Each structure stands twice: as structure tokens, then as C-alpha cells.
Amino acid sequence: MILDIFFPNRCIQCNTIIDDNLLVCNLCFEQIHFTHFNFFENNYIKEKCKLLFPIENAFSLMQFEEESLSRKIIHELKYKSREKVGKILAEWTTEHLDFKNKKPDLLVPVPLHPKKLKERGYNQLHLFTETLSKFYEIPFSQDLLKRNYYSKAQALKDKEHRLETENAFSVTKFISGKHILLIDDVFTTGNTLSTIAWEILKTRDNKVSVLVMAMDE
């Protein structure tokens, strides 16, 4: 196409021209710090989650260091209207994550508030989740969770804002006896995933695992 001639796809790190279905060139790909975590064994993100809520298993695809390529990749996905980056990250995930014969029952991405969704135009987790769902043959739900507040800072310490954080998400329908895999982009404090997990775990026979694109140490 004419646009491909005048505006070719380029590596987000070094600006080299690359195929349309790629995000980085082969040389820059080697700079990405993949975690190589085992989903079923103790790892850094699982230990972090254990401090916050009962968790079955956990996995992070990449490290999220300052000035790193992984950080640039996530920013391309979230802030530069490159939704297809989610599909690429999902494909990388399938190369590193093996559920073996113990697949979760349902994939559930963290939702955006409707106002944020309208501003961004897409939830950066949806294409990622849909791609994983097709590959692993696990159903997903984009409407099981509802975000109740718009862009409230979790760092605020007064009682009102703590209450809003605790009630930031709702489960929209009753689920029981399910192993839910919560999906988010970056794990930092774990507060968001913890808030959601406790909502799901209110039904005692549910289980929760976590999958994130990257984790910030």
C-alpha cells in the first residue's frame, strides 16, 4: 500500500523499518527483560500477591524497569493508540506461559471506567485477553467486573479516598466454584488486583490467579 511506502512500520526502539506485524526488530527484541517465571511455582509476583490476598498462581511476562524497552512497549499500548500491541504481547506470552493441564476457568481483564474507555477508545487489555483466550481455549469475560470510580489516586490516605479504593470495583454477576485469572498491564503496588480479588473471593469456593504484562519491582 502507498501508506506503507511513505509511513513504514518501524521498531519503537531503534527506528529500523520492520514488518507490519512486528513491534521491535530482532536486535532490540534481545533487550526485552522477560521474567521466565513458572506459573505454578513461587516467584516474585506471587510472593507479592500473597501479602495482599489468597492467590493460586501468578505470572508476569516482562520486567518494568525505568527507561526500559518493556516500559516503552506498555506506553505504546496505553497512550499511543496502538491497540494491536496487546496482540503482540499475548503472542509473546503464549511462548512463555504453559498452563499444562491446569488451566483457569475464566480470563478476566481489569476494566476501565466508562469515561476512561471513551477517552482512550479501547481497553488496552481486551485484545490481549481475547488473543490468549483463543490460543489457550479458555473463555473470557469483559463485563464480569465494573470499575466504580474514575481515576481516583490510590495514594491518597484520607478516610473517604480509602473507602473509595476499597469499593473501586464490583462483580456484576454471581460466580461460584471458578478459578479466575485476573489480567492487568503492570503490577506495581498490587492494590488494584487485591481489591478485585477480594470481591471475587467473597464467594468462598472461587480461586484467583494473576497474569500481568509487566511487573515493577
Biotite code that builds the C-alpha atoms (Angstrom):
import biotite.structure as struc

atoms = struc.array([
    struc.Atom([0.000, 0.000, 0.000], chain_id="A", res_id=1, res_name="MET", atom_name="CA", element="C"),
    struc.Atom([1.026, 3.612, -0.577], chain_id="A", res_id=2, res_name="ILE", atom_name="CA", element="C"),
    struc.Atom([0.908, 4.391, 3.146], chain_id="A", res_id=3, res_name="LEU", atom_name="CA", element="C"),
    struc.Atom([3.328, 1.548, 3.816], chain_id="A", res_id=4, res_name="ASP", atom_name="CA", element="C"),
    struc.Atom([5.797, 3.139, 1.408], chain_id="A", res_id=5, res_name="ILE", atom_name="CA", element="C"),
    struc.Atom([5.657, 6.609, 2.915], chain_id="A", res_id=6, res_name="PHE", atom_name="CA", element="C"),
    struc.Atom([4.963, 5.559, 6.540], chain_id="A", res_id=7, res_name="PHE", atom_name="CA", element="C"),
    struc.Atom([6.559, 2.128, 7.045], chain_id="A", res_id=8, res_name="PRO", atom_name="CA", element="C"),
    struc.Atom([6.336, 0.316, 10.357], chain_id="A", res_id=9, res_name="ASN", atom_name="CA", element="C"),
    struc.Atom([9.434, 0.990, 12.451], chain_id="A", res_id=10, res_name="ARG", atom_name="CA", element="C"),
    struc.Atom([10.995, -0.533, 15.538], chain_id="A", res_id=11, res_name="CYS", atom_name="CA", element="C"),
    struc.Atom([9.911, 1.528, 18.534], chain_id="A", res_id=12, res_name="ILE", atom_name="CA", element="C"),
    struc.Atom([13.438, 1.333, 19.958], chain_id="A", res_id=13, res_name="GLN", atom_name="CA", element="C"),
    struc.Atom([15.866, 1.970, 17.095], chain_id="A", res_id=14, res_name="CYS", atom_name="CA", element="C"),
    struc.Atom([13.516, 3.167, 14.304], chain_id="A", res_id=15, res_name="ASN", atom_name="CA", element="C"),
    struc.Atom([14.602, 0.443, 11.868], chain_id="A", res_id=16, res_name="THR", atom_name="CA", element="C"),
    struc.Atom([11.958, -0.464, 9.271], chain_id="A", res_id=17, res_name="ILE", atom_name="CA", element="C"),
    struc.Atom([10.316, -3.790, 10.232], chain_id="A", res_id=18, res_name="ILE", atom_name="CA", element="C"),
    struc.Atom([7.405, -5.953, 9.103], chain_id="A", res_id=19, res_name="ASP", atom_name="CA", element="C"),
    struc.Atom([3.912, -4.656, 9.845], chain_id="A", res_id=20, res_name="ASP", atom_name="CA", element="C"),
    struc.Atom([3.192, -7.448, 12.327], chain_id="A", res_id=21, res_name="ASN", atom_name="CA", element="C"),
    struc.Atom([6.260, -6.688, 14.460], chain_id="A", res_id=22, res_name="LEU", atom_name="CA", element="C"),
    struc.Atom([6.860, -4.194, 17.252], chain_id="A", res_id=23, res_name="LEU", atom_name="CA", element="C"),
    struc.Atom([10.643, -4.256, 17.540], chain_id="A", res_id=24, res_name="VAL", atom_name="CA", element="C"),
    struc.Atom([13.471, -5.517, 15.358], chain_id="A", res_id=25, res_name="CYS", atom_name="CA", element="C"),
    struc.Atom([15.309, -8.736, 16.150], chain_id="A", res_id=26, res_name="ASN", atom_name="CA", element="C"),
    struc.Atom([18.272, -6.957, 17.728], chain_id="A", res_id=27, res_name="LEU", atom_name="CA", element="C"),
    struc.Atom([16.110, -4.829, 20.020], chain_id="A", res_id=28, res_name="CYS", atom_name="CA", element="C"),
    struc.Atom([13.969, -7.820, 20.927], chain_id="A", res_id=29, res_name="PHE", atom_name="CA", element="C"),
    struc.Atom([17.009, -9.179, 22.750], chain_id="A", res_id=30, res_name="GLU", atom_name="CA", element="C"),
    struc.Atom([16.885, -6.137, 25.047], chain_id="A", res_id=31, res_name="GLN", atom_name="CA", element="C"),
    struc.Atom([13.488, -7.032, 26.485], chain_id="A", res_id=32, res_name="ILE", atom_name="CA", element="C"),
    struc.Atom([13.779, -8.415, 30.009], chain_id="A", res_id=33, res_name="HIS", atom_name="CA", element="C"),
    struc.Atom([11.412, -11.374, 30.112], chain_id="A", res_id=34, res_name="PHE", atom_name="CA", element="C"),
    struc.Atom([10.901, -12.847, 33.565], chain_id="A", res_id=35, res_name="THR", atom_name="CA", element="C"),
    struc.Atom([10.760, -16.555, 32.634], chain_id="A", res_id=36, res_name="HIS", atom_name="CA", element="C"),
    struc.Atom([8.577, -17.159, 35.706], chain_id="A", res_id=37, res_name="PHE", atom_name="CA", element="C"),
    struc.Atom([6.956, -20.550, 36.243], chain_id="A", res_id=38, res_name="ASN", atom_name="CA", element="C"),
    struc.Atom([3.201, -20.012, 36.668], chain_id="A", res_id=39, res_name="PHE", atom_name="CA", element="C"),
    struc.Atom([2.882, -22.865, 39.162], chain_id="A", res_id=40, res_name="PHE", atom_name="CA", element="C"),
    struc.Atom([5.906, -22.131, 41.340], chain_id="A", res_id=41, res_name="GLU", atom_name="CA", element="C"),
    struc.Atom([6.751, -19.395, 43.789], chain_id="A", res_id=42, res_name="ASN", atom_name="CA", element="C"),
    struc.Atom([8.071, -16.314, 42.053], chain_id="A", res_id=43, res_name="ASN", atom_name="CA", element="C"),
    struc.Atom([8.458, -12.638, 42.828], chain_id="A", res_id=44, res_name="TYR", atom_name="CA", element="C"),
    struc.Atom([4.973, -11.550, 41.790], chain_id="A", res_id=45, res_name="ILE", atom_name="CA", element="C"),
    struc.Atom([3.296, -14.468, 43.558], chain_id="A", res_id=46, res_name="LYS", atom_name="CA", element="C"),
    struc.Atom([5.109, -13.605, 46.776], chain_id="A", res_id=47, res_name="GLU", atom_name="CA", element="C"),
    struc.Atom([3.969, -10.000, 46.459], chain_id="A", res_id=48, res_name="LYS", atom_name="CA", element="C"),
    struc.Atom([0.371, -11.075, 45.904], chain_id="A", res_id=49, res_name="CYS", atom_name="CA", element="C"),
    struc.Atom([0.464, -13.445, 48.883], chain_id="A", res_id=50, res_name="LYS", atom_name="CA", element="C"),
    struc.Atom([0.913, -10.436, 51.141], chain_id="A", res_id=51, res_name="LEU", atom_name="CA", element="C"),
    struc.Atom([-2.342, -8.958, 49.845], chain_id="A", res_id=52, res_name="LEU", atom_name="CA", element="C"),
    struc.Atom([-4.806, -11.783, 49.124], chain_id="A", res_id=53, res_name="PHE", atom_name="CA", element="C"),
    struc.Atom([-5.046, -15.590, 48.771], chain_id="A", res_id=54, res_name="PRO", atom_name="CA", element="C"),
    struc.Atom([-3.597, -16.474, 45.382], chain_id="A", res_id=55, res_name="ILE", atom_name="CA", element="C"),
    struc.Atom([-3.224, -19.710, 43.440], chain_id="A", res_id=56, res_name="GLU", atom_name="CA", element="C"),
    struc.Atom([-0.622, -18.838, 40.795], chain_id="A", res_id=57, res_name="ASN", atom_name="CA", element="C"),
    struc.Atom([0.922, -15.768, 39.186], chain_id="A", res_id=58, res_name="ALA", atom_name="CA", element="C"),
    struc.Atom([2.882, -14.782, 36.083], chain_id="A", res_id=59, res_name="PHE", atom_name="CA", element="C"),
    struc.Atom([4.469, -11.650, 34.651], chain_id="A", res_id=60, res_name="SER", atom_name="CA", element="C"),
    struc.Atom([5.764, -11.580, 31.095], chain_id="A", res_id=61, res_name="LEU", atom_name="CA", element="C"),
    struc.Atom([8.322, -8.773, 31.471], chain_id="A", res_id=62, res_name="MET", atom_name="CA", element="C"),
    struc.Atom([10.186, -6.623, 33.964], chain_id="A", res_id=63, res_name="GLN", atom_name="CA", element="C"),
    struc.Atom([9.165, -2.960, 34.016], chain_id="A", res_id=64, res_name="PHE", atom_name="CA", element="C"),
    struc.Atom([12.340, -1.061, 34.814], chain_id="A", res_id=65, res_name="GLU", atom_name="CA", element="C"),
    struc.Atom([12.869, 2.675, 34.418], chain_id="A", res_id=66, res_name="GLU", atom_name="CA", element="C"),
    struc.Atom([13.854, 3.677, 30.872], chain_id="A", res_id=67, res_name="GLU", atom_name="CA", element="C"),
    struc.Atom([13.455, 0.072, 29.721], chain_id="A", res_id=68, res_name="SER", atom_name="CA", element="C"),
    struc.Atom([12.111, -1.211, 26.421], chain_id="A", res_id=69, res_name="LEU", atom_name="CA", element="C"),
    struc.Atom([9.307, -3.015, 28.240], chain_id="A", res_id=70, res_name="SER", atom_name="CA", element="C"),
    struc.Atom([8.132, 0.305, 29.678], chain_id="A", res_id=71, res_name="ARG", atom_name="CA", element="C"),
    struc.Atom([8.183, 1.848, 26.204], chain_id="A", res_id=72, res_name="LYS", atom_name="CA", element="C"),
    struc.Atom([6.142, -1.079, 24.878], chain_id="A", res_id=73, res_name="ILE", atom_name="CA", element="C"),
    struc.Atom([3.456, -0.651, 27.538], chain_id="A", res_id=74, res_name="ILE", atom_name="CA", element="C"),
    struc.Atom([3.319, 3.088, 26.873], chain_id="A", res_id=75, res_name="HIS", atom_name="CA", element="C"),
    struc.Atom([2.844, 2.426, 23.154], chain_id="A", res_id=76, res_name="GLU", atom_name="CA", element="C"),
    struc.Atom([-0.107, 0.212, 24.035], chain_id="A", res_id=77, res_name="LEU", atom_name="CA", element="C"),
    struc.Atom([-1.761, 2.522, 26.563], chain_id="A", res_id=78, res_name="LYS", atom_name="CA", element="C"),
    struc.Atom([-1.041, 6.034, 25.395], chain_id="A", res_id=79, res_name="TYR", atom_name="CA", element="C"),
    struc.Atom([-0.228, 5.993, 21.673], chain_id="A", res_id=80, res_name="LYS", atom_name="CA", element="C"),
    struc.Atom([-3.368, 4.331, 20.277], chain_id="A", res_id=81, res_name="SER", atom_name="CA", element="C"),
    struc.Atom([-1.541, 1.149, 19.322], chain_id="A", res_id=82, res_name="ARG", atom_name="CA", element="C"),
    struc.Atom([-4.089, -1.409, 20.440], chain_id="A", res_id=83, res_name="GLU", atom_name="CA", element="C"),
    struc.Atom([-2.510, -4.142, 18.315], chain_id="A", res_id=84, res_name="LYS", atom_name="CA", element="C"),
    struc.Atom([0.461, -4.143, 20.697], chain_id="A", res_id=85, res_name="VAL", atom_name="CA", element="C"),
    struc.Atom([-1.816, -6.147, 23.001], chain_id="A", res_id=86, res_name="GLY", atom_name="CA", element="C"),
    struc.Atom([-1.989, -8.941, 20.434], chain_id="A", res_id=87, res_name="LYS", atom_name="CA", element="C"),
    struc.Atom([1.802, -8.996, 20.072], chain_id="A", res_id=88, res_name="ILE", atom_name="CA", element="C"),
    struc.Atom([2.251, -9.168, 23.847], chain_id="A", res_id=89, res_name="LEU", atom_name="CA", element="C"),
    struc.Atom([-0.251, -12.012, 24.020], chain_id="A", res_id=90, res_name="ALA", atom_name="CA", element="C"),
    struc.Atom([1.693, -13.930, 21.381], chain_id="A", res_id=91, res_name="GLU", atom_name="CA", element="C"),
    struc.Atom([4.884, -13.454, 23.395], chain_id="A", res_id=92, res_name="TRP", atom_name="CA", element="C"),
    struc.Atom([3.025, -14.646, 26.487], chain_id="A", res_id=93, res_name="THR", atom_name="CA", element="C"),
    struc.Atom([1.994, -17.894, 24.818], chain_id="A", res_id=94, res_name="THR", atom_name="CA", element="C"),
    struc.Atom([5.676, -18.610, 24.176], chain_id="A", res_id=95, res_name="GLU", atom_name="CA", element="C"),
    struc.Atom([6.497, -18.282, 27.888], chain_id="A", res_id=96, res_name="HIS", atom_name="CA", element="C"),
    struc.Atom([3.385, -19.477, 29.727], chain_id="A", res_id=97, res_name="LEU", atom_name="CA", element="C"),
    struc.Atom([2.253, -23.105, 29.798], chain_id="A", res_id=98, res_name="ASP", atom_name="CA", element="C"),
    struc.Atom([-0.890, -23.886, 31.812], chain_id="A", res_id=99, res_name="PHE", atom_name="CA", element="C"),
    struc.Atom([-0.288, -27.609, 31.262], chain_id="A", res_id=100, res_name="LYS", atom_name="CA", element="C"),
    struc.Atom([-3.466, -29.430, 32.312], chain_id="A", res_id=101, res_name="ASN", atom_name="CA", element="C"),
    struc.Atom([-4.423, -26.903, 34.986], chain_id="A", res_id=102, res_name="LYS", atom_name="CA", element="C"),
    struc.Atom([-5.972, -24.074, 33.016], chain_id="A", res_id=103, res_name="LYS", atom_name="CA", element="C"),
    struc.Atom([-8.021, -21.437, 34.849], chain_id="A", res_id=104, res_name="PRO", atom_name="CA", element="C"),
    struc.Atom([-11.752, -21.397, 34.152], chain_id="A", res_id=105, res_name="ASP", atom_name="CA", element="C"),
    struc.Atom([-12.102, -17.790, 33.046], chain_id="A", res_id=106, res_name="LEU", atom_name="CA", element="C"),
    struc.Atom([-9.886, -14.909, 31.886], chain_id="A", res_id=107, res_name="LEU", atom_name="CA", element="C"),
    struc.Atom([-10.946, -11.530, 33.293], chain_id="A", res_id=108, res_name="VAL", atom_name="CA", element="C"),
    struc.Atom([-9.190, -8.251, 32.388], chain_id="A", res_id=109, res_name="PRO", atom_name="CA", element="C"),
    struc.Atom([-9.201, -5.295, 34.753], chain_id="A", res_id=110, res_name="VAL", atom_name="CA", element="C"),
    struc.Atom([-11.897, -2.907, 33.450], chain_id="A", res_id=111, res_name="PRO", atom_name="CA", element="C"),
    struc.Atom([-11.601, 0.774, 32.652], chain_id="A", res_id=112, res_name="LEU", atom_name="CA", element="C"),
    struc.Atom([-14.135, 3.279, 33.883], chain_id="A", res_id=113, res_name="HIS", atom_name="CA", element="C"),
    struc.Atom([-16.566, 4.127, 31.001], chain_id="A", res_id=114, res_name="PRO", atom_name="CA", element="C"),
    struc.Atom([-15.221, 7.699, 30.909], chain_id="A", res_id=115, res_name="LYS", atom_name="CA", element="C"),
    struc.Atom([-11.625, 6.469, 30.602], chain_id="A", res_id=116, res_name="LYS", atom_name="CA", element="C"),
    struc.Atom([-12.678, 3.936, 27.964], chain_id="A", res_id=117, res_name="LEU", atom_name="CA", element="C"),
    struc.Atom([-14.285, 6.714, 25.921], chain_id="A", res_id=118, res_name="LYS", atom_name="CA", element="C"),
    struc.Atom([-11.175, 8.873, 26.221], chain_id="A", res_id=119, res_name="GLU", atom_name="CA", element="C"),
    struc.Atom([-8.754, 6.116, 25.190], chain_id="A", res_id=120, res_name="ARG", atom_name="CA", element="C"),
    struc.Atom([-11.063, 4.450, 22.690], chain_id="A", res_id=121, res_name="GLY", atom_name="CA", element="C"),
    struc.Atom([-10.214, 0.926, 23.823], chain_id="A", res_id=122, res_name="TYR", atom_name="CA", element="C"),
    struc.Atom([-9.270, -1.096, 26.886], chain_id="A", res_id=123, res_name="ASN", atom_name="CA", element="C"),
    struc.Atom([-5.604, -1.972, 26.440], chain_id="A", res_id=124, res_name="GLN", atom_name="CA", element="C"),
    struc.Atom([-6.261, -5.407, 27.957], chain_id="A", res_id=125, res_name="LEU", atom_name="CA", element="C"),
    struc.Atom([-9.097, -6.569, 25.718], chain_id="A", res_id=126, res_name="HIS", atom_name="CA", element="C"),
    struc.Atom([-7.198, -7.623, 22.586], chain_id="A", res_id=127, res_name="LEU", atom_name="CA", element="C"),
    struc.Atom([-4.506, -9.149, 24.791], chain_id="A", res_id=128, res_name="PHE", atom_name="CA", element="C"),
    struc.Atom([-7.133, -11.194, 26.660], chain_id="A", res_id=129, res_name="THR", atom_name="CA", element="C"),
    struc.Atom([-9.042, -12.206, 23.527], chain_id="A", res_id=130, res_name="GLU", atom_name="CA", element="C"),
    struc.Atom([-5.835, -13.446, 21.878], chain_id="A", res_id=131, res_name="THR", atom_name="CA", element="C"),
    struc.Atom([-4.935, -15.532, 24.933], chain_id="A", res_id=132, res_name="LEU", atom_name="CA", element="C"),
    struc.Atom([-8.481, -16.879, 25.105], chain_id="A", res_id=133, res_name="SER", atom_name="CA", element="C"),
    struc.Atom([-8.295, -18.177, 21.543], chain_id="A", res_id=134, res_name="LYS", atom_name="CA", element="C"),
    struc.Atom([-4.838, -19.696, 21.962], chain_id="A", res_id=135, res_name="PHE", atom_name="CA", element="C"),
    struc.Atom([-5.489, -21.460, 25.282], chain_id="A", res_id=136, res_name="TYR", atom_name="CA", element="C"),
    struc.Atom([-9.172, -22.151, 24.573], chain_id="A", res_id=137, res_name="GLU", atom_name="CA", element="C"),
    struc.Atom([-10.242, -20.525, 27.835], chain_id="A", res_id=138, res_name="ILE", atom_name="CA", element="C"),
    struc.Atom([-13.362, -18.321, 27.899], chain_id="A", res_id=139, res_name="PRO", atom_name="CA", element="C"),
    struc.Atom([-13.040, -14.675, 28.862], chain_id="A", res_id=140, res_name="PHE", atom_name="CA", element="C"),
    struc.Atom([-15.359, -12.038, 30.254], chain_id="A", res_id=141, res_name="SER", atom_name="CA", element="C"),
    struc.Atom([-15.046, -8.307, 29.709], chain_id="A", res_id=142, res_name="GLN", atom_name="CA", element="C"),
    struc.Atom([-18.091, -7.435, 31.800], chain_id="A", res_id=143, res_name="ASP", atom_name="CA", element="C"),
    struc.Atom([-17.729, -9.548, 34.944], chain_id="A", res_id=144, res_name="LEU", atom_name="CA", element="C"),
    struc.Atom([-16.090, -6.584, 36.675], chain_id="A", res_id=145, res_name="LEU", atom_name="CA", element="C"),
    struc.Atom([-17.177, -2.965, 36.899], chain_id="A", res_id=146, res_name="LYS", atom_name="CA", element="C"),
    struc.Atom([-14.956, -0.030, 37.872], chain_id="A", res_id=147, res_name="ARG", atom_name="CA", element="C"),
    struc.Atom([-16.948, 2.274, 40.130], chain_id="A", res_id=148, res_name="ASN", atom_name="CA", element="C"),
    struc.Atom([-14.731, 5.349, 40.235], chain_id="A", res_id=149, res_name="TYR", atom_name="CA", element="C"),
    struc.Atom([-12.875, 7.406, 37.659], chain_id="A", res_id=150, res_name="TYR", atom_name="CA", element="C"),
    struc.Atom([-9.122, 7.952, 38.127], chain_id="A", res_id=151, res_name="SER", atom_name="CA", element="C"),
    struc.Atom([-9.004, 8.088, 41.895], chain_id="A", res_id=152, res_name="LYS", atom_name="CA", element="C"),
    struc.Atom([-5.462, 8.251, 43.243], chain_id="A", res_id=153, res_name="ALA", atom_name="CA", element="C"),
    struc.Atom([-4.776, 5.228, 45.430], chain_id="A", res_id=154, res_name="GLN", atom_name="CA", element="C"),
    struc.Atom([-2.006, 7.083, 47.237], chain_id="A", res_id=155, res_name="ALA", atom_name="CA", element="C"),
    struc.Atom([-4.456, 9.403, 48.964], chain_id="A", res_id=156, res_name="LEU", atom_name="CA", element="C"),
    struc.Atom([-4.715, 8.478, 52.620], chain_id="A", res_id=157, res_name="LYS", atom_name="CA", element="C"),
    struc.Atom([-7.822, 10.195, 53.993], chain_id="A", res_id=158, res_name="ASP", atom_name="CA", element="C"),
    struc.Atom([-10.766, 8.046, 55.034], chain_id="A", res_id=159, res_name="LYS", atom_name="CA", element="C"),
    struc.Atom([-13.012, 8.997, 52.108], chain_id="A", res_id=160, res_name="GLU", atom_name="CA", element="C"),
    struc.Atom([-10.480, 8.008, 49.479], chain_id="A", res_id=161, res_name="HIS", atom_name="CA", element="C"),
    struc.Atom([-9.519, 4.809, 51.304], chain_id="A", res_id=162, res_name="ARG", atom_name="CA", element="C"),
    struc.Atom([-13.188, 3.852, 51.242], chain_id="A", res_id=163, res_name="LEU", atom_name="CA", element="C"),
    struc.Atom([-13.375, 4.578, 47.517], chain_id="A", res_id=164, res_name="GLU", atom_name="CA", element="C"),
    struc.Atom([-10.311, 2.395, 46.911], chain_id="A", res_id=165, res_name="THR", atom_name="CA", element="C"),
    struc.Atom([-11.852, -0.456, 48.858], chain_id="A", res_id=166, res_name="GLU", atom_name="CA", element="C"),
    struc.Atom([-15.048, -0.181, 46.802], chain_id="A", res_id=167, res_name="ASN", atom_name="CA", element="C"),
    struc.Atom([-13.423, 0.669, 43.494], chain_id="A", res_id=168, res_name="ALA", atom_name="CA", element="C"),
    struc.Atom([-14.699, -2.481, 41.732], chain_id="A", res_id=169, res_name="PHE", atom_name="CA", element="C"),
    struc.Atom([-17.848, -4.572, 41.704], chain_id="A", res_id=170, res_name="SER", atom_name="CA", element="C"),
    struc.Atom([-18.565, -8.080, 40.457], chain_id="A", res_id=171, res_name="VAL", atom_name="CA", element="C"),
    struc.Atom([-21.542, -7.700, 38.140], chain_id="A", res_id=172, res_name="THR", atom_name="CA", element="C"),
    struc.Atom([-22.891, -11.246, 38.366], chain_id="A", res_id=173, res_name="LYS", atom_name="CA", element="C"),
    struc.Atom([-22.701, -14.165, 40.747], chain_id="A", res_id=174, res_name="PHE", atom_name="CA", element="C"),
    struc.Atom([-19.914, -16.648, 40.090], chain_id="A", res_id=175, res_name="ILE", atom_name="CA", element="C"),
    struc.Atom([-19.155, -19.739, 42.140], chain_id="A", res_id=176, res_name="SER", atom_name="CA", element="C"),
    struc.Atom([-16.601, -22.515, 42.032], chain_id="A", res_id=177, res_name="GLY", atom_name="CA", element="C"),
    struc.Atom([-14.468, -20.744, 39.417], chain_id="A", res_id=178, res_name="LYS", atom_name="CA", element="C"),
    struc.Atom([-10.724, -20.269, 39.078], chain_id="A", res_id=179, res_name="HIS", atom_name="CA", element="C"),
    struc.Atom([-10.409, -16.713, 37.756], chain_id="A", res_id=180, res_name="ILE", atom_name="CA", element="C"),
    struc.Atom([-7.264, -15.461, 36.041], chain_id="A", res_id=181, res_name="LEU", atom_name="CA", element="C"),
    struc.Atom([-7.123, -11.682, 36.578], chain_id="A", res_id=182, res_name="LEU", atom_name="CA", element="C"),
    struc.Atom([-5.272, -9.837, 33.817], chain_id="A", res_id=183, res_name="ILE", atom_name="CA", element="C"),
    struc.Atom([-3.635, -6.418, 34.133], chain_id="A", res_id=184, res_name="ASP", atom_name="CA", element="C"),
    struc.Atom([-0.929, -4.472, 32.307], chain_id="A", res_id=185, res_name="ASP", atom_name="CA", element="C"),
    struc.Atom([1.543, -3.533, 35.062], chain_id="A", res_id=186, res_name="VAL", atom_name="CA", element="C"),
    struc.Atom([1.858, -4.784, 38.637], chain_id="A", res_id=187, res_name="PHE", atom_name="CA", element="C"),
    struc.Atom([3.132, -2.035, 40.929], chain_id="A", res_id=188, res_name="THR", atom_name="CA", element="C"),
    struc.Atom([1.655, -1.951, 44.432], chain_id="A", res_id=189, res_name="THR", atom_name="CA", element="C"),
    struc.Atom([-0.879, -4.692, 43.729], chain_id="A", res_id=190, res_name="GLY", atom_name="CA", element="C"),
    struc.Atom([-3.700, -2.610, 45.221], chain_id="A", res_id=191, res_name="ASN", atom_name="CA", element="C"),
    struc.Atom([-5.926, -2.837, 42.150], chain_id="A", res_id=192, res_name="THR", atom_name="CA", element="C"),
    struc.Atom([-5.624, -6.610, 41.820], chain_id="A", res_id=193, res_name="LEU", atom_name="CA", element="C"),
    struc.Atom([-6.061, -7.054, 45.559], chain_id="A", res_id=194, res_name="SER", atom_name="CA", element="C"),
    struc.Atom([-9.287, -5.025, 45.597], chain_id="A", res_id=195, res_name="THR", atom_name="CA", element="C"),
    struc.Atom([-10.696, -7.087, 42.721], chain_id="A", res_id=196, res_name="ILE", atom_name="CA", element="C"),
    struc.Atom([-9.514, -10.395, 44.141], chain_id="A", res_id=197, res_name="ALA", atom_name="CA", element="C"),
    struc.Atom([-11.294, -9.851, 47.447], chain_id="A", res_id=198, res_name="TRP", atom_name="CA", element="C"),
    struc.Atom([-14.521, -9.087, 45.584], chain_id="A", res_id=199, res_name="GLU", atom_name="CA", element="C"),
    struc.Atom([-14.251, -12.384, 43.696], chain_id="A", res_id=200, res_name="ILE", atom_name="CA", element="C"),
    struc.Atom([-13.222, -14.289, 46.828], chain_id="A", res_id=201, res_name="LEU", atom_name="CA", element="C"),
    struc.Atom([-16.323, -13.178, 48.721], chain_id="A", res_id=202, res_name="LYS", atom_name="CA", element="C"),
    struc.Atom([-17.744, -16.375, 47.267], chain_id="A", res_id=203, res_name="THR", atom_name="CA", element="C"),
    struc.Atom([-15.581, -18.783, 49.223], chain_id="A", res_id=204, res_name="ARG", atom_name="CA", element="C"),
    struc.Atom([-15.186, -21.503, 46.607], chain_id="A", res_id=205, res_name="ASP", atom_name="CA", element="C"),
    struc.Atom([-13.722, -19.180, 43.972], chain_id="A", res_id=206, res_name="ASN", atom_name="CA", element="C"),
    struc.Atom([-9.966, -19.045, 43.317], chain_id="A", res_id=207, res_name="LYS", atom_name="CA", element="C"),
    struc.Atom([-7.826, -16.259, 41.891], chain_id="A", res_id=208, res_name="VAL", atom_name="CA", element="C"),
    struc.Atom([-4.607, -16.231, 39.866], chain_id="A", res_id=209, res_name="SER", atom_name="CA", element="C"),
    struc.Atom([-2.843, -13.271, 38.264], chain_id="A", res_id=210, res_name="VAL", atom_name="CA", element="C"),
    struc.Atom([-1.309, -12.555, 34.861], chain_id="A", res_id=211, res_name="LEU", atom_name="CA", element="C"),
    struc.Atom([0.321, -9.207, 34.054], chain_id="A", res_id=212, res_name="VAL", atom_name="CA", element="C"),
    struc.Atom([2.216, -7.917, 31.045], chain_id="A", res_id=213, res_name="MET", atom_name="CA", element="C"),
    struc.Atom([4.958, -6.476, 33.222], chain_id="A", res_id=214, res_name="ALA", atom_name="CA", element="C"),
    struc.Atom([5.879, -6.024, 36.858], chain_id="A", res_id=215, res_name="MET", atom_name="CA", element="C"),
    struc.Atom([7.601, -3.104, 38.506], chain_id="A", res_id=216, res_name="ASP", atom_name="CA", element="C"),
    struc.Atom([9.983, -4.062, 41.290], chain_id="A", res_id=217, res_name="GLU", atom_name="CA", element="C"),
])
